[in-house]
């Protein structure tokens, strides 16, 4: 592992805890480190458009079997109660959290800004063609 990659993953430590989500989807998400610190796990319990969705996301450095180094980006793999499987790339740069759908610089992404004390993130999802929705998080624990 390189220092550069560890720094990118460890930057996500700001997300650890339980957050109330408001906007286009409502509910809670909880982030916690898997033992060993190689993966951040997100537990999702949200309602969107009248449908309740529970899911789990594993966020970490993508390292193909046998490779001596992980990828530069922090990837995630999401699975939910509706049968969806999704992939994302996470980045925190300063106070800005960006989550791209599938790959870095995707046209579908979430971008939010942490407040000064790290207890809220204000932002939204952007979709190609001008779609998307507001999505804010407030730390509850």
NUGUSE-666723 format. One record per residue (C-alpha): z negated, y negated, x negated; residue in one letter; residue number from 1. Coordinates in nm, 4 decimals. Layout:
BEGIN
Z | Y | X | A | NUM
...
REM end
This chain:
BEGIN
0.0000 | 0.0000 | 0.0000 | X | 1
0.0757 | -0.3482 | -0.1205 | X | 2
-0.1519 | -0.6500 | -0.0824 | X | 3
0.1199 | -0.8271 | 0.1198 | X | 4
0.1283 | -0.5561 | 0.3857 | X | 5
-0.2511 | -0.5205 | 0.4039 | X | 6
-0.2766 | -0.8947 | 0.4655 | X | 7
-0.0284 | -0.8791 | 0.7541 | X | 8
-0.2141 | -0.5962 | 0.9266 | X | 9
-0.5619 | -0.7347 | 0.8604 | X | 10
-0.4547 | -1.0711 | 1.0104 | X | 11
-0.4619 | -0.8917 | 1.3466 | X | 12
-0.8403 | -0.8588 | 1.3139 | X | 13
-0.8530 | -1.1847 | 1.5129 | X | 14
-0.7524 | -0.9792 | 1.8174 | X | 15
-1.0439 | -0.7330 | 1.7998 | X | 16
-1.2506 | -0.7474 | 2.1192 | X | 17
-1.1882 | -0.7576 | 2.4930 | X | 18
-0.9696 | -1.0281 | 2.6438 | X | 19
-0.9083 | -1.1407 | 3.0023 | X | 20
-0.5341 | -1.1820 | 3.0567 | X | 21
-0.3953 | -1.4333 | 3.3098 | X | 22
-0.0454 | -1.5441 | 3.4031 | X | 23
0.2425 | -1.3113 | 3.4909 | X | 24
0.0130 | -1.0117 | 3.4390 | X | 25
-0.3608 | -1.0095 | 3.5167 | X | 26
-0.6395 | -0.7887 | 3.3837 | X | 27
-0.7934 | -0.6982 | 3.0491 | X | 28
-0.6853 | -0.5757 | 2.7086 | X | 29
-0.9169 | -0.4464 | 2.4377 | X | 30
-0.8257 | -0.4263 | 2.0684 | X | 31
-1.0204 | -0.1990 | 1.8298 | X | 32
-0.9619 | -0.0528 | 1.4843 | X | 33
-0.8987 | 0.3195 | 1.4494 | X | 34
-1.1259 | 0.4815 | 1.1934 | X | 35
-0.9793 | 0.4244 | 0.8471 | X | 36
-0.8405 | 0.0791 | 0.9359 | X | 37
-0.4723 | 0.1790 | 0.9270 | X | 38
-0.4119 | 0.1227 | 1.2984 | X | 39
-0.5267 | -0.1307 | 1.5556 | X | 40
-0.5452 | 0.0218 | 1.9045 | X | 41
-0.4924 | -0.1828 | 2.2204 | X | 42
-0.6169 | -0.0481 | 2.5544 | X | 43
-0.4348 | -0.2145 | 2.8450 | X | 44
-0.5471 | -0.2456 | 3.2091 | X | 45
-0.3181 | -0.4950 | 3.3847 | X | 46
-0.1644 | -0.5633 | 3.7235 | X | 47
0.1827 | -0.7124 | 3.7391 | X | 48
0.3949 | -0.7632 | 4.0511 | X | 49
0.1474 | -0.5561 | 4.2549 | X | 50
0.1555 | -0.2579 | 4.0163 | X | 51
-0.1460 | -0.1552 | 3.8113 | X | 52
-0.0625 | -0.0314 | 3.4623 | X | 53
-0.2927 | 0.1306 | 3.2098 | X | 54
-0.1650 | 0.1862 | 2.8595 | X | 55
-0.2439 | 0.2376 | 2.4945 | X | 56
-0.0721 | 0.0749 | 2.1982 | X | 57
-0.1009 | 0.1806 | 1.8339 | X | 58
-0.0323 | -0.1050 | 1.5910 | X | 59
0.0124 | -0.0448 | 1.2178 | X | 60
0.2391 | -0.0229 | 0.9180 | X | 61
0.5354 | 0.2080 | 0.9710 | X | 62
0.5376 | 0.4629 | 0.6893 | X | 63
0.7973 | 0.7403 | 0.7128 | X | 64
0.6706 | 1.0834 | 0.6137 | X | 65
0.6883 | 1.1214 | 0.2361 | X | 66
0.7473 | 0.7507 | 0.1717 | X | 67
0.5292 | 0.5900 | -0.0926 | X | 68
0.5296 | 0.2479 | 0.0777 | X | 69
0.5057 | 0.1326 | 0.4373 | X | 70
0.7541 | -0.1111 | 0.5903 | X | 71
0.7075 | -0.4854 | 0.5500 | X | 72
0.6540 | -0.5409 | 0.9239 | X | 73
0.3589 | -0.4415 | 1.1412 | X | 74
0.5013 | -0.2171 | 1.4142 | X | 75
0.3532 | -0.0872 | 1.7375 | X | 76
0.4165 | 0.1980 | 1.9760 | X | 77
0.3075 | 0.1518 | 2.3391 | X | 78
0.2658 | 0.4205 | 2.6071 | X | 79
0.1566 | 0.3595 | 2.9675 | X | 80
0.0656 | 0.5197 | 3.2995 | X | 81
0.4108 | 0.4411 | 3.4419 | X | 82
0.5776 | 0.6526 | 3.1718 | X | 83
0.7032 | 0.3573 | 2.9668 | X | 84
0.7296 | 0.3830 | 2.5895 | X | 85
0.7937 | 0.0574 | 2.4074 | X | 86
0.8033 | -0.0649 | 2.0470 | X | 87
0.7048 | -0.4060 | 1.9111 | X | 88
0.6626 | -0.5976 | 1.5846 | X | 89
0.3445 | -0.8070 | 1.5460 | X | 90
0.2842 | -1.1118 | 1.3283 | X | 91
0.0113 | -1.3727 | 1.2991 | X | 92
0.1159 | -1.6786 | 1.1017 | X | 93
-0.1592 | -1.9405 | 1.0919 | X | 94
-0.2758 | -1.9735 | 1.4524 | X | 95
0.0472 | -1.8354 | 1.6021 | X | 96
0.0721 | -1.4805 | 1.7353 | X | 97
0.4260 | -1.3465 | 1.7794 | X | 98
0.5095 | -1.0076 | 1.9285 | X | 99
0.8799 | -0.9224 | 1.9196 | X | 100
1.0237 | -0.6480 | 2.1420 | X | 101
1.1691 | -0.3658 | 1.9289 | X | 102
1.2336 | -0.5603 | 1.6076 | X | 103
1.1604 | -0.8862 | 1.4257 | X | 104
1.3568 | -1.1838 | 1.5618 | X | 105
1.4380 | -1.0074 | 1.8905 | X | 106
1.5421 | -1.2376 | 2.1752 | X | 107
1.2560 | -1.0885 | 2.3808 | X | 108
0.9160 | -1.1892 | 2.2441 | X | 109
0.5673 | -1.3193 | 2.3131 | X | 110
0.4453 | -1.6299 | 2.1330 | X | 111
0.0946 | -1.7664 | 2.1703 | X | 112
-0.1407 | -2.0016 | 1.9880 | X | 113
-0.5081 | -1.9358 | 1.9134 | X | 114
-0.7448 | -2.2228 | 1.9927 | X | 115
-0.9627 | -2.3660 | 1.7139 | X | 116
-1.2536 | -2.1256 | 1.7714 | X | 117
-1.0386 | -1.8162 | 1.8314 | X | 118
-1.1615 | -1.7547 | 2.1856 | X | 119
-0.8315 | -1.8062 | 2.3649 | X | 120
-0.4600 | -1.7598 | 2.3110 | X | 121
-0.2139 | -1.9665 | 2.5156 | X | 122
0.1493 | -1.8627 | 2.5342 | X | 123
0.4098 | -1.6616 | 2.7148 | X | 124
0.6806 | -1.3977 | 2.7099 | X | 125
1.0389 | -1.5114 | 2.6605 | X | 126
1.3333 | -1.2972 | 2.7683 | X | 127
1.7061 | -1.3365 | 2.6951 | X | 128
1.8828 | -1.5534 | 2.9498 | X | 129
1.5830 | -1.7806 | 3.0119 | X | 130
1.3448 | -1.5364 | 3.1803 | X | 131
0.9817 | -1.4734 | 3.0972 | X | 132
0.6345 | -1.5700 | 3.2115 | X | 133
0.3143 | -1.7406 | 3.0991 | X | 134
0.0494 | -1.5110 | 2.9539 | X | 135
-0.2849 | -1.6403 | 2.8294 | X | 136
-0.5861 | -1.4519 | 2.6951 | X | 137
-0.9534 | -1.5517 | 2.6907 | X | 138
-1.2045 | -1.3526 | 2.4852 | X | 139
-1.4784 | -1.1949 | 2.6955 | X | 140
-1.6475 | -0.9939 | 2.4176 | X | 141
REM end
